[in-house]
Amino acid sequence: MDEIKIYNKKDFSEAISNKNVPLVDVRTPNEFNGGKIAHAKNIDVMSPDFVDKIKELDKEKTTYIYCRSGNRSQKAARVMVDLGFKEVIDLEGGYMNW
């Protein structure tokens, strides 16, 4: 699964310093509203419309994702790769590690 990479906090932070990269928080809206990484878009992986919303993103761009601890973002990353995303970068340890 070379399309999915896991970055540590430092590498993830440097990669998303360019505010034009797609950054997706896959937690619930409630979790998202409680604190998020700047410029993140909330697309809840547990929501029935997750696939429809994630398809709106550019599959050719490297997409950065995170959840609370890393479990849900791994599920989301697999779905995204199955949908044709070229590269998905997951934050190691999720938002708890941020």
Secondary structure, DSSP 8 states (H G I E B T S, - for coil): -TTEEEE-HHHHHHHTTSTTS-EEE-S-HHHHHT---TT-EE--TTSTTHHHHHTTS-TTS-EEEE-SSSHHHHHHHHHHHHTT-S-EEEETTTGGG-
